[in-house]
Amino acid sequence: MLKNKMTELLKIKHPIIQAPMAGGVTTSTLIAEVSNAGGLGMLGAGYLPPAQIREEIREIKQLTSNPFGINLFVPNEFDITENEIKSANQFLNPIRKQLNLPQRDDLDFPNFKDVSDTFTEQIKVIMEEKVPICSFTFGIPSREVIAELKQSNIILIGTATTVTETMKNQKAGMDMVVVQGSEAGGHRGSFINGAQENLVGLMSLIPQVVDNISIPIVAAGGIMDGRGLMASICLGAMGVQMGTAFLTCIESGANKVHKEAILKAKEDQTVLTRSFSGKWARGIKNNFISKMQNYETLLPNFPVQNRLTQDIRKTAATEYNQDFMSLWAGQSPRLATIQKAEILIKNIIAEANKLSSMDTK
């Protein structure tokens, strides 16, 4: 049950993927520890420049000889209007004032072509450095990119939040797909319709996806232990991808305030917000989310809003001020613990094996 097509394809011992959380959470140490413990460590490289990706890949290779993967954001076209930026800055400036940051009314922002060029360079680095696995969020890369990666024998993993999105991933040639339920923390990989329309719970989503595609399915969203792994497998998934559970691990690069907030949070304290990035994401409700709630529909889309709030998030994190940090977390914070990644994986597998043996009695 715990050895299947997914573990075979990824050449891993256990059907557990550490979610590729962008923004510094997935340190080389965390990735290597997960891979060394038999899972699949993943680098969240969506925001990283190509040169830094190369550096991190080489660092990970020094720490593990086991497979690991990299996740990239598929660039989407976006519009920037001066009025939108001015209006968003009007809402953000009072918060900047609170944090003693300079007031702003503009944004020096690269255009879509720059974002696309960066993505092309990121792909190039992954191929040159012979990374065995690459996953994608916020869409599906072009046929040309997929063909190039396949030629380099790289296993491709898509991300989806609906049955339709999983079918598109399969049709495009992905080797497997991560199916994200609405319980998932941070940004989900929706790319058809708005994220608000795609709020399907994981346990409802898995069997419907299983009935419609034939590639391996990896379940994500609120899974923290062996019970979640076995429930997902019973419904037809071949493994799980876990974010929040690894975010509070000792090797995670998450800010200590972020970790503490998750450990203290209750299941009803996570909310969906687009105030930080312009894209809906699940995090622990705080002062920033409350202040921005009434303006959410007026804010620019990702990645524009994400760039606008960068100074606020960075300063808040430096000052350990959780009121203005993006405290991404899934809906199962009560199950979070601080421990080594290796111990987390061992406990999940022990619990899953115990449940499995109870079924066969």
C-alpha positions as CSV (number, residue, x, y, z in Angstrom):
1,M,0.0,0.0,0.0
2,L,2.8,2.4,0.9
3,K,4.9,1.2,-2.1
4,N,3.3,2.0,-5.4
5,K,3.7,3.7,-8.8
6,M,4.4,7.1,-7.1
7,T,7.2,5.8,-4.9
8,E,8.6,3.8,-7.9
9,L,8.5,6.9,-10.2
10,L,10.1,9.2,-7.7
11,K,12.6,6.5,-6.5
12,I,11.6,7.2,-2.8
13,K,11.0,4.9,0.1
14,H,7.9,6.5,1.6
15,P,4.9,8.2,-0.3
16,I,5.5,11.6,1.4
17,I,6.4,14.8,-0.4
18,Q,7.5,17.9,1.6
19,A,5.5,20.7,0.1
20,P,7.7,23.2,-1.8
21,M,7.0,26.3,0.3
22,A,8.5,29.4,-1.4
23,G,10.0,32.3,0.6
24,G,12.8,30.6,2.5
25,V,10.9,27.9,4.4
26,T,12.4,25.0,2.4
27,T,16.0,25.3,3.4
28,S,18.7,22.9,1.9
29,T,18.8,21.2,5.3
30,L,15.1,20.5,5.5
31,I,15.0,19.2,1.9
32,A,18.0,16.9,2.5
33,E,16.6,15.7,5.8
34,V,13.3,14.7,4.2
35,S,15.0,13.0,1.3
36,N,17.5,11.2,3.6
37,A,14.5,10.0,5.7
38,G,12.9,8.4,2.6
39,G,10.5,11.1,1.5
40,L,10.9,13.7,-1.3
41,G,12.3,17.0,-0.3
42,M,11.3,19.9,-2.5
43,L,12.8,23.4,-3.0
44,G,10.2,26.1,-3.3
45,A,12.0,28.1,-6.0
46,G,9.2,30.3,-7.3
47,Y,10.7,33.5,-6.1
48,L,14.3,32.6,-6.5
49,P,16.6,34.1,-9.2
50,P,18.2,31.4,-11.5
51,A,21.7,31.9,-10.0
52,Q,20.4,31.2,-6.4
53,I,18.5,28.1,-7.6
54,R,21.8,26.7,-9.0
55,E,23.6,27.5,-5.7
56,E,20.9,25.8,-3.6
57,I,20.7,22.7,-5.9
58,R,24.5,22.2,-5.4
59,E,24.1,22.7,-1.6
60,I,21.4,20.1,-1.4
61,K,23.5,17.6,-3.5
62,Q,26.2,18.0,-0.8
63,L,23.7,17.0,1.9
64,T,21.9,14.1,0.2
65,S,22.5,11.6,-2.6
66,N,18.7,10.8,-2.7
67,P,16.2,12.3,-5.1
68,F,14.8,15.8,-4.4
69,G,12.7,18.1,-6.5
70,I,12.2,21.8,-7.4
71,N,8.9,23.7,-7.7
72,L,8.4,26.7,-10.0
73,F,5.5,29.1,-10.6
74,V,4.2,29.1,-14.1
75,P,4.1,32.8,-15.2
76,N,0.7,34.2,-16.0
77,E,0.0,37.4,-17.8
78,F,-0.9,40.3,-15.5
79,D,-2.0,43.9,-16.0
80,I,-0.6,46.8,-14.0
81,T,-2.5,50.1,-13.9
82,E,-1.1,53.2,-12.2
83,N,-4.5,53.8,-10.5
84,E,-4.6,50.3,-9.0
85,I,-1.1,50.7,-7.6
86,K,-1.9,54.2,-6.2
87,S,-5.1,52.9,-4.6
88,A,-3.4,49.9,-3.0
89,N,-0.6,52.1,-1.7
90,Q,-3.2,54.3,0.0
91,F,-4.4,51.3,1.9
92,L,-0.9,50.1,2.7
93,N,0.7,53.5,3.7
94,P,-0.9,53.7,7.1
95,I,0.5,50.2,7.9
96,R,4.0,51.3,6.6
97,K,3.7,54.3,8.9
98,Q,3.1,52.0,11.9
99,L,6.3,50.1,10.9
100,N,8.3,53.3,10.4
101,L,8.6,52.5,6.6
102,P,8.7,55.2,3.9
103,Q,5.4,56.1,2.3
104,R,5.0,54.9,-1.3
105,D,2.8,55.8,-4.3
106,D,4.5,53.9,-7.1
107,L,6.0,50.5,-7.9
108,D,9.0,49.7,-10.0
109,F,7.8,46.5,-11.5
110,P,9.1,44.2,-14.2
111,N,6.8,43.5,-17.1
112,F,5.4,40.0,-18.0
113,K,8.2,39.4,-20.5
114,D,10.8,39.7,-17.7
115,V,8.9,37.2,-15.5
116,S,8.7,34.8,-18.5
117,D,12.4,35.2,-19.2
118,T,13.2,34.4,-15.6
119,F,11.1,31.2,-15.8
120,T,12.9,30.1,-19.0
121,E,16.3,30.7,-17.1
122,Q,15.0,28.7,-14.1
123,I,14.1,25.8,-16.3
124,K,17.5,25.9,-18.0
125,V,19.3,25.7,-14.6
126,I,17.1,22.7,-13.5
127,M,18.1,20.8,-16.7
128,E,21.8,21.8,-16.5
129,E,22.0,20.7,-12.9
130,K,20.1,17.4,-13.7
131,V,17.5,17.8,-11.0
132,P,15.4,14.6,-11.2
133,I,12.0,16.0,-10.4
134,C,10.2,19.3,-11.2
135,S,6.8,20.4,-10.1
136,F,4.7,23.4,-11.2
137,T,2.1,25.6,-9.5
138,F,-0.3,28.2,-10.9
139,G,-0.6,26.6,-14.3
140,I,1.0,24.2,-16.8
141,P,4.1,25.1,-18.8
142,S,4.2,25.2,-22.6
143,R,4.4,22.1,-24.7
144,E,8.0,23.1,-25.6
145,V,9.1,23.4,-22.0
146,I,7.4,20.0,-21.1
147,A,9.1,18.3,-24.1
148,E,12.5,19.7,-23.1
149,L,12.2,18.5,-19.5
150,K,11.0,15.1,-20.6
151,Q,14.0,14.8,-23.0
152,S,16.2,15.4,-19.9
153,N,14.4,12.5,-18.1
154,I,12.9,14.8,-15.5
155,I,9.8,13.6,-13.7
156,L,7.0,16.3,-13.9
157,I,4.4,16.9,-11.3
158,G,1.5,19.3,-11.8
159,T,-0.8,20.9,-9.3
160,A,-4.6,21.1,-9.4
161,T,-7.6,22.1,-7.3
162,T,-10.4,20.6,-9.4
163,V,-11.0,17.6,-11.6
164,T,-10.8,19.7,-14.7
165,E,-7.4,21.0,-13.7
166,T,-6.1,17.5,-13.1
167,M,-7.4,16.3,-16.5
168,K,-5.5,19.2,-18.2
169,N,-2.3,18.2,-16.3
170,Q,-2.7,14.7,-17.5
171,K,-3.3,15.8,-21.1
172,A,-0.3,18.0,-21.0
173,G,2.0,15.1,-20.1
174,M,2.5,15.5,-16.4
175,D,3.7,12.2,-14.8
176,M,1.6,12.8,-11.6
177,V,-0.5,15.5,-10.1
178,V,-0.8,17.0,-6.6
179,V,-4.5,17.5,-5.8
180,Q,-4.9,20.4,-3.3
181,G,-8.0,20.6,-1.2
182,S,-9.4,23.9,0.2
183,E,-7.8,23.0,3.6
184,A,-4.3,23.7,2.2
185,G,-2.2,26.5,3.7
186,G,-0.7,29.3,1.7
187,H,-1.3,29.7,-2.1
188,R,-3.1,26.8,-3.9
189,G,-2.4,25.9,-7.5
190,S,-5.7,27.0,-9.0
191,F,-5.3,28.1,-12.7
192,I,-8.9,27.7,-14.1
193,N,-11.5,30.0,-12.7
194,G,-10.8,32.0,-9.5
195,A,-9.5,30.3,-6.4
196,Q,-12.8,31.1,-4.7
197,E,-14.7,28.9,-7.1
198,N,-12.3,26.0,-6.6
199,L,-12.8,25.5,-2.8
200,V,-13.4,21.8,-2.9
201,G,-12.4,19.8,0.2
202,L,-9.7,17.2,-0.2
203,M,-11.7,14.2,0.8
204,S,-14.4,15.1,-1.7
205,L,-11.8,15.9,-4.4
206,I,-9.6,12.7,-4.3
207,P,-12.2,10.1,-5.4
208,Q,-13.6,12.4,-8.1
209,V,-10.2,12.9,-9.5
210,V,-9.4,9.2,-9.3
211,D,-12.4,8.4,-11.4
212,N,-11.2,10.8,-14.2
213,I,-7.5,10.4,-14.6
214,S,-5.0,7.6,-14.7
215,I,-1.7,9.2,-13.6
216,P,-0.7,8.9,-9.9
217,I,-2.4,11.4,-7.5
218,V,-0.7,13.0,-4.5
219,A,-3.1,14.4,-1.9
220,A,-2.5,17.8,-0.2
221,G,-4.4,20.0,2.2
222,G,-4.6,19.7,6.0
223,I,-2.7,16.3,6.1
224,M,-0.4,16.2,9.2
225,D,0.0,12.5,10.2
226,G,-0.4,8.8,9.4
227,R,-4.2,9.1,9.6
228,G,-4.3,11.7,6.9
229,L,-1.9,9.6,4.7
230,M,-4.0,6.4,5.1
231,A,-7.3,8.3,4.5
232,S,-5.9,9.7,1.3
233,I,-4.7,6.3,0.1
234,C,-8.0,4.7,1.0
235,L,-9.7,7.2,-1.3
236,G,-7.3,6.5,-4.2
237,A,-4.3,8.8,-3.8
238,M,-0.9,7.2,-3.9
239,G,0.8,9.5,-1.4
240,V,0.6,12.9,0.2
241,Q,2.3,16.3,0.0
242,M,2.5,18.1,3.4
243,G,3.3,21.7,4.0
244,T,2.3,23.0,7.5
245,A,3.6,19.7,9.1
246,F,7.1,20.4,7.8
247,L,6.9,24.2,8.3
248,T,7.1,23.7,12.1
249,C,10.0,21.2,11.8
250,I,13.3,22.2,13.4
251,E,15.1,22.4,10.0
252,S,12.4,24.6,8.4
253,G,13.5,28.2,7.6
254,A,10.1,29.6,8.7
255,N,10.4,32.6,11.1
256,K,10.1,31.4,14.8
257,V,7.1,33.7,15.2
258,H,5.4,31.9,12.3
259,K,6.1,28.5,13.8
260,E,4.8,29.7,17.3
261,A,1.6,31.1,15.7
262,I,0.8,27.8,14.1
263,L,1.5,25.9,17.3
264,K,-0.9,28.1,19.2
265,A,-3.6,28.4,16.5
266,K,-7.0,26.6,16.5
267,E,-8.6,25.1,13.4
268,D,-11.0,28.0,13.0
269,Q,-8.4,30.7,13.0
270,T,-7.1,30.2,9.4
271,V,-8.8,32.3,6.7
272,L,-8.5,33.0,3.0
273,T,-7.0,36.3,2.1
274,R,-5.6,38.0,-1.1
275,S,-4.4,41.1,0.8
276,F,-0.7,39.9,1.0
277,S,-0.2,38.8,-2.6
278,G,-3.2,39.5,-4.8
279,K,-3.8,35.7,-4.9
280,W,-6.1,33.9,-2.5
281,A,-4.1,32.1,0.2
282,R,-4.8,30.5,3.6
283,G,-3.2,31.8,6.7
284,I,-3.7,32.6,10.4
285,K,-5.9,35.7,10.8
286,N,-4.0,38.7,12.1
287,N,-4.1,42.5,12.2
288,F,-3.0,43.0,8.6
289,I,-5.7,40.7,7.2
290,S,-8.4,42.4,9.4
291,K,-7.3,45.9,8.3
292,M,-7.2,45.0,4.6
293,Q,-10.4,42.9,4.6
294,N,-12.7,45.6,3.2
295,Y,-10.3,46.5,0.4
296,E,-9.5,43.0,-0.9
297,T,-11.5,43.2,-4.1
298,L,-9.8,46.5,-5.0
299,L,-6.2,45.2,-4.7
300,P,-4.1,44.3,-7.8
301,N,-3.5,40.7,-8.8
302,F,-0.5,38.5,-8.1
303,P,2.4,39.2,-8.5
304,V,1.8,43.0,-8.3
305,Q,0.3,43.1,-4.8
306,N,2.9,40.6,-3.6
307,R,5.6,43.1,-4.6
308,L,3.7,46.0,-3.0
309,T,3.5,44.3,0.4
310,Q,7.1,43.0,0.3
311,D,8.5,45.8,2.5
312,I,5.8,45.3,5.1
313,R,6.2,41.5,5.3
314,K,10.0,41.7,5.4
315,T,10.1,44.4,8.1
316,A,7.5,42.6,10.2
317,A,9.4,39.3,10.0
318,T,12.7,41.0,11.0
319,E,11.0,42.6,14.0
320,Y,9.2,39.4,14.9
321,N,5.9,41.3,14.5
322,Q,3.2,38.7,13.7
323,D,0.6,41.4,13.2
324,F,1.8,42.1,9.7
325,M,3.4,38.8,8.6
326,S,1.9,36.3,6.2
327,L,1.4,33.4,8.6
328,W,0.5,30.7,6.0
329,A,-1.0,27.6,7.5
330,G,-3.5,24.8,6.6
331,Q,-6.6,23.9,8.6
332,S,-5.1,21.4,11.0
333,P,-2.8,23.5,13.2
334,R,-3.7,21.6,16.3
335,L,-1.8,18.6,14.9
336,A,1.4,20.6,14.3
337,T,4.5,19.9,16.4
338,I,8.2,21.0,16.6
339,Q,10.4,18.1,15.8
340,K,13.0,16.9,13.3
341,A,11.8,16.1,9.8
342,E,13.2,12.6,10.1
343,I,11.1,11.9,13.3
344,L,8.0,13.4,11.7
345,I,8.3,11.0,8.7
346,K,9.1,8.0,11.0
347,N,6.0,8.7,13.1
348,I,3.8,9.1,10.0
349,I,4.9,5.8,8.6
350,A,4.7,4.0,11.9
351,E,1.1,5.2,12.4
352,A,0.1,4.4,8.8
353,N,1.5,0.8,9.2
354,K,-0.3,0.4,12.5
355,L,-3.6,1.5,10.8
356,S,-2.9,-0.7,7.9
357,S,-2.3,-3.8,10.0
358,M,-5.6,-3.1,11.9
359,D,-7.4,-3.2,8.5
360,T,-6.0,-6.6,7.7
361,K,-7.0,-8.2,11.0
